[in-house]
Amino acid sequence: MVDAYIMRAIIAIFILAINAAIAGSFTIFKDITFLVAGAAHAALAGASLAIAISLYTSLYIDPMLGALIFSIMIALMAANARKANVAVAIGFAASMSLAVLFISLIREQASRVWGLLFGDLLLLTLHDIIVMAIATIFILMLVIYFSREFLFISFDSEGAMASGINVKALNYLLLSIIAVSTVIIMKGVGAILVYAMLVAPAAASNEMAKSIMQVFSYAALIALLAGFSGLVISFYFNISPGAIASLIATLIYFVVIMKRR
């Protein structure tokens, strides 16, 4: 009989792989990988603020809700700016400042924020899995429904605009999806490692794939391989599965680009 926490970790790996394939691939297509780091650190500020509000007032706000709101705000900043990476960099700096400020106000509850900073697949609760699964299903539905439009605006935004597609609205939606996926993956591996776990599988896949569909498929497979390898190795050496998974995903990317030389 498989222990409940292991089963939750296995389910989480599948959820993370789906999000890494979708969000990671689109960040590669649009060349906005820095958005992942910005969204992750904005999420820390949002979670810290939610905990502070709950601690000092009678209003309870789920830290994950605060994380999602702040990460989406960063995504919308990037969508509105002429240079997305500049907007994300400024948002990144502001988010870290706010995170430090809010954490200083909630010292007795700071461990809840550190949980988002480092993450742990083996510590996810049933509530975490349910929320992550629902959000992922919603993301899948949106991406499938708008797949043609998302790909069009990713590769040729001017052509998409000329063909009558509402590029601005769809760009808002796509970047928001990437931000939400970032928070989902962050819940499993932490803000420090989310960049590697989200971008590396898609980057490696993009080097190997010969079609758009293969980019998504290979990215999901690489994320699954990294996730399950990290989980197995963590049992033998008593180390963080998220750290090993992120390291394996990064190593796969390096192997792929070296073999292409």
Buried (B, 14 or more C-beta within 10 A) or exposed (E): EEEEBEEBBBBBBBBBBBBBBBBBBBBBBBEBBBBBBBBBBBBBBBBBBBBBBBEEEEEEBBBBEBBBBBBBBBBBBBBEBEEBBEBBBBBBEBBBEBBEEBBEBBEEBBEBBEBBBBBBBBEBEEEBBEBBBEBBEEBBEBBEEBEEBBBBBBEEBEEBBEEEBEBEEBBBBBBBBBBBBBBBBBBBBBBBBBBBBBBBBBBBBBBBBEEBEEBBBBBBBBBBBBBBBBBEBBEEEEEBBBBBBBBBBBEBBEEBEEEEE
